[in-house]
Amino acid sequence: MHLFFSVGEPSGDQHAAHLIRALQHRVPGLKVSGLGGPAMEVAGCDVIYPLTNLAVMGIFRVLPLLSKFYSVFRQARAHLQKHKPDAVILIDFPGFNWHIAKAAKSLGIPVYYFMPPQMWAWGGWRIHKLKRTVDHVLSGLQFETEWYAKQNVAVTNVGHPFFDEVAHHPLDQAFIREWKPSHGRSIALLPGSRGHEVTHNWPRLLEAARLLNDRFDDLTFFVASYKEKQKQWCSEEFVKTGGGLRMNFFVGRTPEIIDLADCAMVVSGSVALELLARRTPYVTFYSCSKLTHWIGRQVIDVAHFSLPNLMASRRVFPELLFSGESPTAGVQLADALTPWLASPAVLNAKLDELDAIRREVVQTGAMSRTADVILKLLGNRANGNQDSSAAA
């Protein structure tokens, strides 16, 4: 059996790596190729192009890369034509993955979308494109599954892989014991995984940290970076702006930092699910240009942008949206976190809300279910049963 993956986000790279291992466990000798990142390569995937290196958000960051994306697409299409894999598995990254799906369908290769586009939030008109190019959706969220089912899309709720990763990721307890302050509170700062996110948002997080440090004298800050060069840049900016805080920088320690933190300030993303699973309250924010913000207001139809808030159908955790320069961004972030730090009772009440959501939505086994569904769908095709339209 030969499966082809197309993955464009760093978080998707991790999910794909775990899914590949789950599939390999069930299918000895499985061949895996595709577009992705280093985690997939370690898991045994023949990565024909490191697509996660092109992970950007916003139309104005995508435009300069269009020729590169087209070149990668042509390479992937040629690979599909030559090797004819048994299935193509897409993970997120819809702007590019639509083209991979179309190419696969033209070759008669089934397409399964794991962690599908958030059409329930914006771009719902694209559902017709998905129906034409995707055979089955593997959804990680119950409300998302229900939305796709209402659109008559073949969909199965497999659960969100982040909860698997949290459950199966052994924390380095020695690291936590070493770095957990003996007194005072710990604040996690997560500036994002994409390079442009970090350079744009770290100054805002740093300003907020300085304001909080002025308000409370017992805070220690921990910065969780995705790459070494991002850590280095954040550290240098910290020194350039005067240093002076109890600030620690790490790479590859996001789970431990989330676990030891009393609360966090984070750039919006799927890491919010790990914060939920590890029981760490957070303030999240998203930054964009004024034009992107205006366009977004025309097409986005969703009450919240943080997944735990969407799961709860209410704003449990503060969300801040910044457009343009947003000179008060640091102040707004600090103000959002201040009530929790000023009152243990307020923070404990937030933890109670968090626990209620965890009991309702946190479940493990997503990767096992996803692997089983993929193999069942392929088995149905092999047996001549092309009808995979039943939603689960």
N, C-alpha and C positions, 0 to 999 in steps of 0.2 A: 504494500500500500504506500502511496505517495501523496502527501498533503502539502499544499502551498499556503503560506501565511502572508498577509499583508498588514503590517503594523507600523504606525507612524509616530506614536507617542511613547515617551519613556515609561509611563505607567503601563501602557499596553504591552511593551516589551517584557515587563515582569509577568503580566498575566499570561502572555503567550508562552513564555518559558515554562510556567507551571502546567499549562494545558498540554504542551508538548510532552512533558514528562508523564502526565496522566495517560496520554494516548500511547506512549511508548510502553508503559507498563501493561497495557491491554493488548498491544499489537507488537510483539517482538520483531525487530527488523524493520520497523516503520521508517520510511524515508521522509524527511521534512526539508523543504526549501522555502525561500521567500524573501520578503523585504522586512527588515526589522532592526534589532539592536543587539548589543553585546550579550544580554541575558539569554536571548534566543540562541545565539551562537554557542554559548556554553552548554545549553540544553541539547545541542546536537543538530541544530538547524543550519543548513547551508544558506547563509545570508548572502544573496547575490548583490544587494546594495544596502548600506546602513541608513535606511529611510528615517530613523529616529533623529538623525543629525539634521534633518530638515524641518523639525517640529517647530512651527510658528503659528501664531494666531493673529487674525485681523487681515483684511484684504490688502492693506498697504504693505504688510510684511510678506504676503504671499506673492504679490505681483513681480518683484524682482527675481523670484525663484521659479517662475513659470517654465522657462526653458529647461531648467534642471529637472523639474517634475516631469516634463514631457519626455526627456531623455530617459529617466528612470522607468516611466511607464512603457516606453518602447522596449526597453531591456526586459521588463517583466512579461510583456506580451509575447516577445520572442521565446522566452523561457517556457511559458505556458504552451505555446504552439509546438515546441520541440519535445517537451517532456509529458504533456497531457496528464497532469496529476489527477488523482481520483476526486479531489474536491479542493476548493479555495475557501479559506477561512479568513474573514476580514475582522479586524478589531479596531473600532472607532475610526478616526481620521477620514470622515466621509468625503470631503472635498476631493481627495485623491482616490479613495477606494471605490467610488462610483465607477471610475474608468476601469479599474481592475475587474470589478464585477461584470461590467458590460463585455469586456474582452473574454472573460471566462465563459459567460453565457453563449457568446458567439461560437465558442469552441465546444459547446455541449458539456461543459464542466459545471457540476453543481456548486452553488455559492451559499455559504452559511455565514451569517453576520453575528459575531459574538461582541457584546457591548456595542449595540447599534447606535445610529445617529439619534440625537435627542429631538426627534421631530415633534414630540409633544410640547416642546418649549418653543421651537421656531421652525419655520420652513416645512409646515405640515403638507404643503402642496407636493413635496418631493415623494410622498407616499406612492405615487404612481410609478416613479422611477424605481423605487425599492421593489415594488411588486413585479416589475419587468425583469429585474436583474438579480434578485435574491430569492433563494429557494426556502430558506428558513431563518428566522431570527431567534437568537439565544439571548434572552434578556436577563439582566441582573436585578431588576427592580419590579416589585409587584404592580405598582401603579403604571409603570411603563408597559408591562406585559398586557395589562387590561386595555391600555390605549391602543396598542398594536392589534389586539384581538378585535376591538371594535372597528378597526379599519380593514378587517377580513384578511389580515396577514397571518401566515403560518408562524406561530411563535410559541416558545416554551420558556417558562420562568425557571432558570437554573440557579438563581441566587447570585449575589455579588462576590466576585473573587477576592476582593479586599479582605473579607471576613475570613476566608481560608488562609490568606497570607498572614494575617494577624495571629490566628490560632496556631499556625504551624511554624511561625518564625520564633525560634528560641531567643529570648532577650539575653543580652550579655549582662547578667546580674552583677558581675564584678565591676563593669563599667558604671552601672547605675549606682552601686554602693560608693564607688570612688568619687563620682561627680555630684551626687545628690548633696546639696548644702546641708550642713549640720543644723543650721538655723536659717530662717527666712524662707522666701518663696522662690520658685523657679519658673521662668517664663520661656516658652519655646517660640522661636521666630523661624518661620518657614517661608523663604522668599521665592519659592517656585522652582521648577525643574528646567524650564527653558531659559536660554541665555538672556533673551531680551526681557523676560519677566524679571529676572534677578536685577539687571542693571536699572530697570525702570522702578522697581518696587522696593529694593533694599534701602534707598535713602529715606523712604517714607517709614519703613519699619524702624530704621535707626533713629529717626526723629521721635517717633512714638516711644521708643525705649528710653530715650533721654528724658522725655517729659515724665514718664512713669517713674524713672529713677529719682527725679526731683520731688515727686509726690510721696514716694515710699522709699525708705532707706534700707530695706532688707531684700532687695531683688537681685537675683542672678539670672543672666540671660544666656540661652543656648541657641546657637544658630545651626540649623540642619541644612546642609548643602547637598545637592545631587552630584556635582562634579568638583574635582579638586580646583580647577581654575575658577569656578564660581566662589568657592570658599576663599581662595586667595584674594579675589577681587573684593569681596565683602570685608575681609580683614583689613585690606589696605585702605578702603574707604573709611572704615572705623577709625583707623589710626590718623588718617588725613584730617578727619573732623574733630580730632582732639582726644580720642580714646576716653578714658576716665570711668568707664562702667565695668562691672563684673560681667564680662562678655566672653563666651567661649565658642569657638568655631570647630565644626566637625563635618566630615564627609562619611556617608554610609552609616550614619547613626540615627537616622530619623525615627525608627521605632523606639529606641532607648530614650531619646530626647522627649518624644511624645509621652512616654510612660512616666518619666521622672518629673515632668512639668506639672505645675498646679493649673496652668491655663496657657493659652497660645494665641498668637497672632499669625495668620496664614494667608497666603495668596490663594484665591479660590481654585479648587480642583478636587480630584477624587480622593486626595489625602484626607479630606474631611471625614471620609468613612473610617479611616484608621483612627482618627481622633475620637470618633464616636465609639468604635469598638474598644479602644484603650481607655475610655472614660476620662477624656481630657476636654473640658470646655474651651471654646475658641471663639475668636472674632475673625471673620473672614472678609476679604475685600477683593475687588477686581478693578483693574485700570484699563482704560482705552482712550483713543483720541476722541475729540468732540464729534467728528464726523461719523466714526464708528458707533458712538453712543447714539447719535441721531438715527442712523440706519437701524440700529438694534431696536430702538423704540418702535419702529414701524413694523418689524417682523417678529419680535419676540413676544410670546404670549404665555408668561409664566409668573407666578406670584413670588417665587424665590429662586435664587441661583445656587444655593448650597444644598447638596443632596440630602443631608439629614433633615433640613427644614422642609424640603419637598416630601420626604417620607412621612414627616409628622403633620404635614398640611398646615403648618404654622411656623412663625419665625422664633424658633427656640434659641438660635444662636445669631448674634448680630451680623448683619450683612451691610457692607459699605461699597458703593459704586462710585468710582472717581473717573471723571472725564477731563481730558486736557491736563494742564499743569496741576490743578487742584492743590493750591498752596496750603490749605488747611487739612490735608489728608492725615498728616502725622498727629495733629491735635484730635481729629475725629477718632482715630484708632485708639489713642491713649484714653480719650473720654469713654469709649465703649468698654474698655477693660477695667477702668477705675472702680466702678461700683463693686465688682467681684473682689478686688483687692482691698477695698475699704471696709467690707463687711463679710465676715465668715458666713453669716446667716444667708446673705444673698447668694454667695457662691454655693453653699450647700443646697439651696433651693434649685439652683441651676443644675447641680449634679443629680438631684432627684428627677428633674425633667429628662435629663440625659439617660438616666437608668431606665425610665419608662419607655423611651424610644428603643433602647438596646434590647429590652425584653421582647419587643414587638417585631423588630426587623433583623436583628443580627442572627444569622444562621450560617453554619459552615457546610462544606461539601459541594461548593459550586463547581470546582474543577472536575470532580468525579462525575457529577451529573452532566456537565457539558460534554465531557469525553464520551459518556455513555450515549447521550442523545446523538452526537455526530456519527458514532459508529452504527447506531440503530438506523439513522436516516440513510447512511450508505448501504447498510444491509437491505433496507427496503428497496433501494434502487436496484441493487444486484438481483433481487428476487422479482424484479419487474413491477414493483408497487411504486408508482411515481406520486402517489397522493400523500403528501406530508403536510396537508393544510390544516390539520386539527390543532387548535391551540391548546396548550396545557398550562 
